[in-house]
Amino acid sequence: MRIKNIVIGILAAILLSACGDGEVPQPKPKAYLRVDMPEQAYVTVDTVRVPDSLGGTMFPAPFLFEMNRHALISQAKSSRRGATLELCYPQWSGYVELMYKPLAGRDDLQAQVDTAMRMLQYHYKVATGIEENLIQVPENQVYATIWRIQGRDVASTCQFVVTDSNAHFLHGEVIIDQAPNNDSLAPVLNYMQADVDHLIETLRWK
């Protein structure tokens, strides 16, 4: 009986060694879900033909641009001070908000830039860095500054302003309407950023 117990113990040890190979189990590294992005294709939007979502009147923002056909215009609001247009990406709970202001000449431009800079400053506390880029299309009187805001928990990863320096001013931002985790949302944010770049490059004032 004693020999039998010894044999059983040896066999058990061999089996345990073969299964575990002597390694201590290690937790797997954290991974993010794969996000398959649709191919980008664009359609032209004439903002003066977009119905105002409040009263059904036409949307008084005089410019054209190319929008990703996978996005939707979810809101269009206007007032005496300007107009707001939201381009929605419902599959990711994200949107690009466009705020248009008519300028009363060059003197009004600085005031609008100051307002945009104050909105940008809201993100300074959680941002790990801010990258500034310029886009200029002189033949269309389009002069833009884009701020790409880096940081895992920033609410808006991109803000931008576009102007002709005299009559038109457009401020925009990219927003994901869910708990911030911009590491996992990187493919979505890069996709929307490409749409913003395309929007600015194709923008035409009317």
N, C-alpha and C positions, 0 to 999 in steps of 0.2 A: 504493500500500500504506500509505503514511504517513497519507494522508487517511482511509483505511478504519479504521485503528487509532484515530485521533482520534474518528471518529464512534462507534465501538464504546465508547470510554471515556466519551463524553458520555452515550450511552444508558444505560450501566451506572450512572453517577452519578445520572441522573434516576430510574431504577428504585429505587435504594437510598434516595433521598430520599423517594420516594412511599411506600415500605414502612415506613420508620422515622419519617417525618415529623419527622426531626431530633431526636427525643426519646431520652433515655437510658433503657433499660429499668429499671423500679423493682420491687423485690420487693413482693408483695401483703402487706397486713397480716395478722397471725395471726388466725385465726378459730376458733371453737369449733363442735363438732357440734351440730346442732339436736336438742333432746330434746322429743319430743311427750309431754305429760303426760296420763294418763287422767282423765276427769271424776271428781271426788271424790264418793263415796257412802258412807254409813256404816251399820254394823250395831252393835247393842248386845252388849257382852261382859260376862258375869257371871263374875268371876274365880274364884269358888268352884266353878264348874262346869268349869273348865279342868283336865284331867288333869296331874298332876305328871309331867314327862318322865323323871324318875329311877325312880320306883317305881310309877307308874300310879295313885297315890292322888289325891284331889282337892286342888286348889291352895288353900292356906289364906290368901288375901288378900281381905279382905272389902270389895270395892268393885265398882262397875259403871262402864263408860264406853262411848263410841261410838268404834269403830275403822274406819278406811278399809277397805272390802271388798277393795281391791287389795293390802292387807298380809296377812301370815300370822303366826300365833303360832308361832315357831320353837322357843322354849324356855320351860319353866316349872319353876323349881326352888324348893324350900322347905327351910327348916331351922328350928331353934329361934329363931334370931335374926331371921328374916323370910322374904321370898320375892322372887324375881326373875322377871320376865316380859319376853320379847323379842318385839317386833313387827318382823317382817322385811319388807323391800322387795327381794325377790330380783332384780328387773330392774335395780336400781341398786347392788347390794351394800351396801345401807344398812339400818340398823335403829334402833329406839327401844328403849332399855333402861329398864325400870321396876323400881325396887328399893323394896319395901314394908317398913316397920318398924312394929310395934305400939309405941305409946308407953306408958311406965309413968307417966302423968300429965304435967303441965306441966314438971316438973323435967327430964324426959328430952328435951324438945323442943330445948333449946339445944344439947345434946350432938349431936343428929342434924343440926342446922343447921351446927354447927362442922365436922362431917365433910363435909357437902356443900360448904362453902366451901373446904375443903382440896382437894377434887377440882377445884373451879373454878380454883384457883390454879395447877394444873399447866399451864394454857394461857396464863398471863400472859406467858411469854417470847416466844411467837410471835403473840399476839393484837395487832391494831392498835387494838382498841377493844372495850368490852363495854357493851351496852345492857341496862338493867334495866327490866322491866315487871311490873306487878302485875295479877293477875286475882282478883277476889273475887266469890263467889256466896254471900252470907250465909245465904240460905234453905236452902242445902245444906251449910252449914258447910265451904265450900271456900275456902281462902285460899292463893294461889299466888304465887310469884315466879319469873319467867323471865329467864334471862340469855342474850342473843343475842351470841355471841362472833364478832367480826369478824376476818378475816385469811385470807390465801390458803392458809396451811399449817396451820391449827389442825385438830386431829383431831376435835374435837367442836364444832359451831357453835351448839349450843343445850343448855343445862342448866336444870333447873327443880326446884323443890320444891313440894309441895302438902301441906297439913295441915288438920286441924280444930282444932289447937292443944291437943288433950288426949289423944286415943286413937290417931290415925292419922298416919303420915308416909310420903310417897311422894317419892322422888328419881328423876329421869329425865334422860336425855341422848340426843341425836341423834348417830349415828356413821355415817360412810361408810367401809366396809372396803376402801379402795383408796388408791393414792398420792394424798396431798392435793393438790388444785388446785381450791379452792373458787370460783374465778372461772368455770371451765367448768361446775362442778356447781351453779351458782346456781339454775337452775330446779328441780332436784331438791330442793335444800335448802329452798327457799321452799315447795315442795309439802309436804314433811315437816313444816316448821314450822307450816303451816296445820293439819295433822293434830294436832300437839301442842296447839295452841290449842283445837281442837275437843274433844280428849280431856279437857282440864282443865275446859272450860265444861260438859261433859256428865257429869263425874264425880259419883258418888253413893257415899257410905260406907254400909256395911251393919252 
